[in-house]
Amino acid sequence: MKVIIPVAGKGTRLRPHTLLIPKPLINVADRKIIDYIMNIVKEEEVEEYIFIIGYLGNQVEEYLKKSYPKLKKTFITQEDPKGLAQAISLAKNHISPDDKILIILGDLIIFTDIHKAISETKEGEHKIGVMSVEDPHRYGIVILEKNGKYIKEMIEKPNKPISNLAISGIYYFSRAKPLMESIEYIIQNNIKTKNEYQLTDAMMEMVKRGEKIGIFETTEIYDCGSKEKLIEANNKLLQKFHSDRISNINVKNSIVIPPVYINPNALVEDSVIGPYVSIHEGATVKNSIIKESIIEERAKVEGMIIEKSLIGQDSIVEESFRELNIGPHSEYRKKGF
């Protein structure tokens, strides 16, 4: 099996954090977004990982080569992004017609039993992950046949959704040829949705040609596209993995309220940390109260009270302390600018 992971997006909703750091390398709880993606298939026999890179792609490539040195990896640059289907088409020279293909979007954190989904897929058929959502107009949606087994129709981000079953961003094809031929067809015939070549349209072409595409449930999915969504994901994943685990951390004269993640190479002094805080390698926190926040690598926070905050790599956030001698009937107020 070959795994294709598109990671070429600019992450514009996460700016300014993604101006210098690509979104897949942003930390959530105790690891980077790309690490959650790699974890999905760690138990599978993968012949090759194909990464479609673009914006700040050299950083993604460097990190993956360092963190996963034993895996066979290919990096392909998407120079002029024109949609997900076009991104997948760039891998055509690395894919044989009979290859099994797994596609995982590189900007989401997904939890699902991919081994079960693959093992239960019949030869010559395909499956994609789906989830029930409250706002289907933001997603590609699927409509099933009456028997509920195979997909009858797929629509990318419909203005008037007729289903709440959304494509979650993970796709398995038991044979690459029908997928790659359908992608080539929509590109050659300039079939676009919202001015892009969509994988949804390519899969719909597969259905028209008689391919059977089933579904499997995505148990959890976290959209980390904005600061608010990133903090929300951080909270839930800390609860999931660190609700009762605090060990091997460098904390001095501080109170730690779980769930938190504090990297062993971070320093916390004279502070109250938590709940829902992740502090990453090389970061320093002193004389501060922090909750529901992410402190990235080598950031320095001192003398602060912060909540629902994202402090980027190598940032410095400081506030000076004051010594006051306030007598009766006095006032000390903060004035707005």
PLY file of the C-alpha trace (Angstrom):
ply
format ascii 1.0
element vertex 337
property float x
property float y
property float z
element edge 336
property int vertex1
property int vertex2
end_header
0.00 0.00 0.00
1.10 3.55 -0.74
0.00 6.48 1.39
-0.49 9.96 -0.09
-0.56 12.87 2.36
-1.23 16.35 0.90
0.39 19.01 3.11
0.70 21.94 0.69
-1.86 24.29 2.28
-0.91 27.73 3.60
-3.04 27.56 6.76
-4.19 31.15 6.31
-6.78 30.99 9.11
-3.95 30.26 11.58
-1.89 33.32 10.72
0.36 34.78 12.09
1.49 31.36 13.36
1.68 29.87 9.87
3.60 32.75 8.33
6.88 31.04 9.24
5.75 27.59 10.42
3.71 25.23 8.19
0.43 24.09 9.70
1.38 20.38 9.93
4.20 21.35 12.31
1.94 23.18 14.76
1.71 21.39 18.13
-1.54 20.07 19.58
-1.36 18.42 23.01
1.90 16.44 23.06
2.78 16.25 19.35
2.57 17.94 15.98
-0.41 17.63 13.65
1.65 15.59 11.16
2.55 13.09 13.91
-1.13 12.29 14.52
-1.50 11.64 10.79
1.52 9.34 10.68
0.17 7.47 13.68
-2.98 6.44 11.78
-1.08 3.92 9.65
1.76 2.93 11.97
0.48 -0.67 12.15
-0.02 -1.03 8.38
2.43 -2.34 5.80
3.21 0.80 3.83
5.50 0.57 0.83
5.92 4.32 0.36
4.72 7.60 1.83
4.13 10.32 -0.78
3.90 13.85 0.59
2.51 16.64 -1.59
4.26 19.71 -0.23
4.10 23.40 -1.09
4.16 26.39 1.24
7.18 26.06 3.60
7.43 22.49 2.38
11.17 22.30 3.10
10.38 22.44 6.82
7.87 19.59 6.53
10.38 17.53 4.55
13.18 18.18 7.04
11.01 17.26 10.03
9.71 14.03 8.49
13.16 12.89 7.40
14.48 13.48 10.91
11.50 12.03 12.80
10.79 9.00 10.58
14.19 8.07 9.12
13.36 4.41 8.37
10.27 5.05 6.25
10.45 5.35 2.48
9.33 8.88 1.69
8.83 10.84 -1.53
8.25 14.60 -1.57
6.49 16.25 -4.51
6.02 20.01 -4.72
2.65 21.39 -5.79
3.83 24.58 -7.48
0.42 25.94 -8.50
-2.33 24.55 -6.22
-5.55 23.88 -8.09
-7.37 21.57 -5.72
-7.00 18.23 -3.99
-7.50 16.13 -7.12
-4.73 18.02 -8.87
-2.47 17.47 -5.85
-3.08 13.71 -5.98
-2.44 13.69 -9.75
1.13 14.83 -9.11
1.90 11.42 -7.59
1.01 9.52 -10.78
4.63 8.68 -11.67
5.04 6.95 -8.31
1.88 4.85 -8.51
1.20 1.63 -10.43
-2.32 0.74 -11.65
-2.71 -2.10 -9.13
-1.33 -0.23 -6.10
-3.53 0.08 -3.05
-3.80 3.77 -2.13
-4.61 5.47 1.17
-5.07 9.26 1.10
-5.05 11.20 4.38
-5.51 14.97 4.43
-2.59 16.64 6.16
-4.45 19.40 7.98
-6.79 17.35 10.18
-6.40 15.14 13.23
-8.39 11.96 12.64
-9.00 8.91 14.80
-10.37 5.80 13.13
-9.71 2.08 12.87
-8.13 2.17 9.44
-6.95 -1.43 9.69
-10.53 -2.62 10.09
-11.71 -0.43 7.22
-9.04 -1.78 4.89
-9.41 -5.42 5.88
-13.19 -5.30 5.37
-12.96 -3.73 1.91
-13.54 -6.24 -0.89
-11.01 -6.53 -3.68
-11.82 -4.02 -6.41
-13.96 -1.85 -4.12
-13.07 1.30 -2.20
-14.02 3.05 1.03
-13.91 6.59 2.39
-14.25 7.90 5.92
-17.42 9.79 6.80
-18.95 11.51 9.81
-22.27 13.09 10.70
-22.02 16.89 10.96
-24.28 19.79 11.87
-22.96 22.11 9.13
-22.65 19.95 5.98
-22.29 22.95 3.65
-18.65 23.19 4.81
-17.80 19.67 3.61
-18.04 17.30 0.73
-21.13 15.20 1.48
-22.26 11.75 0.37
-25.64 10.26 -0.41
-25.95 6.49 -0.10
-27.91 3.99 -2.15
-31.12 2.68 -0.59
-29.29 -0.30 0.90
-26.91 2.10 2.66
-23.86 0.17 1.49
-22.41 2.17 -1.40
-22.26 5.83 -2.34
-24.77 7.03 -4.94
-23.77 10.67 -5.09
-21.11 13.06 -3.77
-21.30 16.84 -3.68
-18.51 19.21 -2.68
-19.60 21.91 -0.17
-23.22 22.18 -1.34
-25.14 25.41 -0.81
-28.25 23.39 0.08
-27.12 20.07 1.58
-29.45 17.10 1.25
-27.38 14.94 3.57
-25.40 15.49 6.78
-22.97 12.66 6.04
-19.66 14.43 5.41
-16.41 13.18 3.92
-13.91 13.26 6.77
-10.61 13.38 4.88
-9.39 9.78 4.69
-9.83 7.63 1.58
-8.89 4.03 0.69
-8.74 2.70 -2.86
-8.05 -1.02 -3.32
-6.77 -0.30 -6.84
-5.22 2.96 -8.00
-6.13 2.82 -11.69
-9.83 3.86 -11.46
-8.93 6.78 -9.20
-6.06 8.10 -11.30
-8.03 7.74 -14.54
-10.98 9.65 -13.07
-8.70 12.42 -11.80
-7.12 12.68 -15.25
-10.59 12.84 -16.80
-11.84 15.77 -14.71
-8.59 17.71 -15.25
-8.55 17.14 -19.01
-12.22 18.15 -19.24
-11.74 21.10 -16.87
-14.39 19.88 -14.44
-14.09 22.14 -11.40
-16.09 22.94 -8.29
-15.47 26.30 -6.64
-12.72 26.83 -9.24
-10.70 23.78 -8.15
-10.23 20.18 -9.25
-11.92 18.35 -6.41
-11.27 14.78 -5.31
-15.02 14.57 -4.68
-15.69 15.14 -8.39
-13.12 12.51 -9.34
-14.73 9.96 -7.03
-18.14 10.82 -8.45
-16.72 10.05 -11.89
-15.60 6.68 -10.50
-19.17 6.00 -9.34
-20.51 6.88 -12.80
-18.07 4.35 -14.27
-19.45 1.63 -12.03
-16.88 1.63 -9.21
-18.21 0.63 -5.80
-17.28 3.10 -3.04
-18.42 2.28 0.48
-18.00 4.16 3.73
-16.52 3.67 7.18
-17.03 5.77 10.28
-14.47 8.28 11.45
-14.76 8.12 15.22
-13.11 11.46 15.99
-11.95 14.37 13.87
-10.41 17.69 14.86
-10.27 20.66 12.52
-7.24 22.71 13.57
-7.74 25.44 11.00
-8.14 28.40 13.37
-6.75 29.44 16.74
-10.06 28.71 18.43
-10.34 25.24 16.85
-6.71 24.51 17.69
-7.24 25.35 21.37
-10.42 23.26 21.40
-8.53 20.30 19.91
-5.72 20.79 22.41
-8.22 20.63 25.29
-9.89 17.45 24.05
-6.67 15.63 23.21
-5.10 16.50 26.55
-8.20 15.08 28.21
-7.92 11.99 26.04
-4.22 11.26 26.58
-3.06 13.20 29.66
-6.00 13.36 32.07
-4.12 11.54 34.81
-0.51 11.61 33.66
2.08 14.06 34.99
5.60 12.70 35.19
9.19 13.44 34.24
8.64 17.19 34.07
10.82 20.10 35.12
8.53 22.03 37.48
9.73 24.14 40.40
7.54 25.66 43.11
4.46 25.46 40.89
0.94 24.05 40.84
-0.02 21.81 37.93
-3.71 21.11 37.30
-4.32 18.23 34.85
-4.79 17.60 32.07
-1.56 19.16 30.87
1.46 18.23 28.79
4.83 19.65 29.81
7.81 18.56 27.75
10.68 17.20 29.90
12.95 19.83 28.33
10.68 22.75 29.23
11.01 24.73 32.46
8.16 25.88 34.69
8.86 27.97 37.81
6.63 29.73 40.36
3.53 29.29 38.22
0.07 27.77 38.07
-0.35 25.62 34.95
-3.63 24.12 33.79
-5.99 22.80 33.13
-5.61 22.17 29.38
-2.12 23.53 28.77
0.63 22.09 26.57
4.17 23.42 26.96
6.71 22.23 24.42
10.43 21.59 24.17
12.71 24.39 25.30
9.88 26.64 26.49
10.19 28.59 29.75
7.29 29.68 31.95
7.91 31.72 35.10
5.68 33.62 37.53
2.61 33.01 35.41
-0.91 31.60 35.49
-1.83 29.74 32.31
-4.84 27.68 31.26
-6.30 26.44 27.98
-3.22 27.42 26.00
-0.38 26.10 23.83
3.17 27.28 24.46
5.31 26.33 21.47
9.00 25.38 21.34
11.50 27.77 22.95
8.83 30.36 23.80
9.29 32.37 26.98
6.36 33.47 29.15
6.98 35.43 32.34
4.74 37.42 34.64
1.57 36.68 32.65
-2.00 35.58 33.27
-3.21 34.04 30.02
-6.10 31.89 28.84
-7.10 30.44 25.44
-3.78 31.60 23.99
-1.33 30.30 21.40
2.25 31.42 21.95
4.40 30.70 18.90
7.90 29.30 18.61
10.73 31.48 19.97
8.26 34.16 21.14
8.80 36.23 24.28
5.80 37.37 26.33
6.64 39.29 29.49
4.88 41.61 31.91
6.60 43.40 34.75
5.46 42.99 38.36
4.75 46.05 40.50
5.29 46.82 44.15
2.55 49.07 45.50
1.87 50.92 48.73
-1.84 51.88 48.50
-3.45 53.81 51.34
-7.15 54.13 52.32
-9.62 55.59 49.78
-7.08 55.23 46.95
-7.65 53.99 43.42
-5.35 52.12 41.06
-6.91 51.43 37.66
-5.89 50.32 34.22
-6.87 52.85 31.57
-7.63 51.92 27.99
-5.67 53.46 25.15
0 1
1 2
2 3
3 4
4 5
5 6
6 7
7 8
8 9
9 10
10 11
11 12
12 13
13 14
14 15
15 16
16 17
17 18
18 19
19 20
20 21
21 22
22 23
23 24
24 25
25 26
26 27
27 28
28 29
29 30
30 31
31 32
32 33
33 34
34 35
35 36
36 37
37 38
38 39
39 40
40 41
41 42
42 43
43 44
44 45
45 46
46 47
47 48
48 49
49 50
50 51
51 52
52 53
53 54
54 55
55 56
56 57
57 58
58 59
59 60
60 61
61 62
62 63
63 64
64 65
65 66
66 67
67 68
68 69
69 70
70 71
71 72
72 73
73 74
74 75
75 76
76 77
77 78
78 79
79 80
80 81
81 82
82 83
83 84
84 85
85 86
86 87
87 88
88 89
89 90
90 91
91 92
92 93
93 94
94 95
95 96
96 97
97 98
98 99
99 100
100 101
101 102
102 103
103 104
104 105
105 106
106 107
107 108
108 109
109 110
110 111
111 112
112 113
113 114
114 115
115 116
116 117
117 118
118 119
119 120
120 121
121 122
122 123
123 124
124 125
125 126
126 127
127 128
128 129
129 130
130 131
131 132
132 133
133 134
134 135
135 136
136 137
137 138
138 139
139 140
140 141
141 142
142 143
143 144
144 145
145 146
146 147
147 148
148 149
149 150
150 151
151 152
152 153
153 154
154 155
155 156
156 157
157 158
158 159
159 160
160 161
161 162
162 163
163 164
164 165
165 166
166 167
167 168
168 169
169 170
170 171
171 172
172 173
173 174
174 175
175 176
176 177
177 178
178 179
179 180
180 181
181 182
182 183
183 184
184 185
185 186
186 187
187 188
188 189
189 190
190 191
191 192
192 193
193 194
194 195
195 196
196 197
197 198
198 199
199 200
200 201
201 202
202 203
203 204
204 205
205 206
206 207
207 208
208 209
209 210
210 211
211 212
212 213
213 214
214 215
215 216
216 217
217 218
218 219
219 220
220 221
221 222
222 223
223 224
224 225
225 226
226 227
227 228
228 229
229 230
230 231
231 232
232 233
233 234
234 235
235 236
236 237
237 238
238 239
239 240
240 241
241 242
242 243
243 244
244 245
245 246
246 247
247 248
248 249
249 250
250 251
251 252
252 253
253 254
254 255
255 256
256 257
257 258
258 259
259 260
260 261
261 262
262 263
263 264
264 265
265 266
266 267
267 268
268 269
269 270
270 271
271 272
272 273
273 274
274 275
275 276
276 277
277 278
278 279
279 280
280 281
281 282
282 283
283 284
284 285
285 286
286 287
287 288
288 289
289 290
290 291
291 292
292 293
293 294
294 295
295 296
296 297
297 298
298 299
299 300
300 301
301 302
302 303
303 304
304 305
305 306
306 307
307 308
308 309
309 310
310 311
311 312
312 313
313 314
314 315
315 316
316 317
317 318
318 319
319 320
320 321
321 322
322 323
323 324
324 325
325 326
326 327
327 328
328 329
329 330
330 331
331 332
332 333
333 334
334 335
335 336
